[in-house]
Amino acid sequence: MLQTDINPAAYIDYALLDPSASHEQVDRVCEEADRLGFASVCVYPCNVKRTTERLLKTKVEICTVIGFPSGATTSNVKLYEAMEAVENGATELDVVINFGWLKTGQTNLLHQDIAQICEETGKPVKAILELSLLTDDERELAAEVCMDAGVAFLKTGTGWAGAATVEMVKFLKEISRDKVGIKASGGIRTREQAIALIDAGATRIGTSHAVAIAHTKN
C-alpha cells in the first residue's frame, strides 16, 4: 500500500529541459518552485545564471545537467561545463556518465570522469546512469563506480531513453545500501507515480509535471 500521506513537492526537481525554453518560462518555473516548495529547479547550463538570480534568497536549489543527454563529451569539457555552472550559481549537478566507457570496461576512465567533477566543484553530483540501456551487471557496476567516485545521488536516467520505474528505484536502493540518494527521472506525470517511486526509495523526483503533481489531491 502506498504512503498517501507523503508530500511529493519536497522531493521534486522541477525540470525545464526544453532547449527552446524562453526567459519567461524560466521565470515562471522559478516562481512556481518557490511557491510550491520544490527541492530544486533543473535547467540547462545556459539558464543557470538567470535561475540563480530568480531563486536568490529562496530555499530552492539550482540544479543543472552536465554532458546531457549523451554523456559522450570529453572529461575536460564536462569539467569546464560543471565549473562554469557552479560559478553561475548551480548548487547541484546532474552528470551523465560515459556509457561507452562503461560497456567497454574502461571503468578507470569512467571513475575519473565523475570523480574530478565531484572533487573540483565540491557540489552534490547526481550520476545519470540511463538504466534502461544497461544490463543488470552494468547497472551494478555503474552504481559502484559512481559511488566510489563520490556522487551524492544515483539517477535512473535522462528521461530521453525511457521512463523511471519502481523496479529501477528498488534496484538502486539495494545496490546503494542507503549510502547515497536516489533520483527517479523520466515519464513521471502523476502524483500516484511520484509517491510510488518515493515509497520504493527515491529521495528526489525529476519531472516537468511538477505543478500538476503538487496540485493533485490525495
TARA-V692447 format. One line per field, one symbol per residue. ss: DSSP state (A for helix, B for strand, O for the rest). A space follows every 10 residues. Layout:
ss: ???
This chain:
ss: OOOOOOOAAA ABBBBBOOOO OOAAAAAAAA AAAAAAOOOB BBBOAAAAAA AAAAOOOOOO BBBBBBOOOO OOOOAAAAAA AAAAAAAOOO OBBBBBOOAA AAAOOOAAAA AAAAAAAAAA AOOBBBBBOO AAAOOAAAAA AAAAAAAAAO OOBBBOOOOO OOOOOAAAAA AAAAAAOOOO BBBBBOOOOO AAAAAAAAAA OOOBBBBOOA AAAAAOOO
